[in-house]
Amino acid sequence: MSNFTHIDTQGRVRMVDVTEKKPTLRIAKAQGVVSMNSDTLEKIMSRTTAKGNVLETARIAGIMAAKNTSGLIPMCHPLNIRHISIDFFPDNTKNLIRIESKVQIIDQTGVEMEALTAVSIAGLTIYDMCKSYDREMTISDICLLEKSGGKSGMFVKKIHE
């Protein structure tokens, strides 16, 4: 069991000790996709939903979620995040919005979970604000796109077309 960093030699769950690690610049990018019907996408993009500006609300929710990841995921360290950005990429031909987050920190542990949490909550916020128009919306393709920094170095997701 010692191969798992969140389990001690007796099989008990623990938070990884990062005390001896050197702080380095760490960056993580993640994505998520919200698919919807064309009318819903049009309402979002024209800012005519009854609940207001969907994408700006989702951006704020994603930023707040990234900052609070350690309160949601038990073994995540509380972090002093230096930068978070969340961008939206609507696709009118596929009736979807791709969400991309980028989180940066100078610290002893990575920010992959924060980037993934940001896109997840941003997607859920889009769903919440538009569910009265479209209950068939789907949140999918949540994944880490890339990460840099730390002992394991650079990771870039292979894109399968």
Secondary structure as GFF3:
##gff-version 3
##sequence-region A 1 161
A	DSSP	beta_strand	24	35	.	.	.	ID=ss1
A	DSSP	alpha_helix	38	45	.	.	.	ID=ss2
A	DSSP	alpha_helix	54	67	.	.	.	ID=ss3
A	DSSP	alpha_helix	69	72	.	.	.	ID=ss4
A	DSSP	beta_strand	83	91	.	.	.	ID=ss5
A	DSSP	beta_strand	96	107	.	.	.	ID=ss6
A	DSSP	alpha_helix	112	130	.	.	.	ID=ss7
A	DSSP	beta_strand	138	148	.	.	.	ID=ss8
A	DSSP	beta_strand	155	156	.	.	.	ID=ss9
###
